[in-house]
């Protein structure tokens, strides 16, 4: 699902498997869509992931350049349509 979601401008979907990837997807990539493999993760871990994901804010700084590049790709792709 993250692959399909990331086809849309402005979407930064992250496939998350644990609390660490949940935190890092928000902290470094400012992910705005959380994708979980429900059949692979237990209820407690799912709850922990969601809690951490919502509680974590984008760090910015050196990571902002990555988001700027993504936005640049999205603008360029829009002009090709």
JOHU-V124087 format. One record per residue. RES is the residue in one small letter. PHI is phi in whole degrees, 0 to 359 (* if undefined). OMEGA is omega in degrees with one decimal (none if undefined). Layout:
# JOHU-V124087
res: (RES;RES)
phi: (PHI;PHI)
omega: (OMEGA;OMEGA)
This chain:
# JOHU-V124087
res: (x;x;x;x;x;x;x;x;x;x;x;x;x;x;x;x;x;x;x;x;x;x;x;x;x;x;x;x;x;x;x;x;x;x;x;x;x;x;x;x;x;x;x;x;x;x;x;x;x;x;x;x;x;x;x;x;x;x;x;x;x;x;x;x;x;x;x;x;x;x;x;x;x;x;x;x;x;x;x;x;x)
phi: (*;296;297;294;297;287;285;266;303;87;269;232;272;236;278;245;245;202;295;295;291;297;298;292;296;275;299;257;245;51;303;240;225;259;243;233;271;302;284;257;242;284;302;296;296;302;300;298;300;297;299;294;300;289;277;266;254;299;282;71;58;297;277;297;303;297;292;297;295;298;298;296;300;295;295;296;294;295;287;280;284)
omega: (-179.3;179.3;179.6;-178.0;-177.5;175.1;-176.7;179.4;177.0;-179.9;173.9;-176.7;-179.4;172.4;-171.7;-177.1;-176.8;-177.0;-179.4;179.5;174.6;-179.2;-175.8;179.8;177.8;-174.9;-173.7;-174.7;-178.5;178.8;179.6;173.1;179.2;179.1;-176.7;172.4;-173.6;-179.7;-176.1;-172.5;178.4;-177.1;-177.8;179.3;177.4;178.1;-179.5;179.4;-178.4;179.1;180.0;-178.0;-179.9;-177.8;-175.1;177.8;178.3;-178.1;-178.7;178.4;-176.0;-179.1;-178.5;179.6;178.8;179.5;177.0;178.0;178.4;178.9;177.7;176.6;-179.2;178.1;179.6;-179.9;-179.6;-179.3;179.8;-176.6;none)
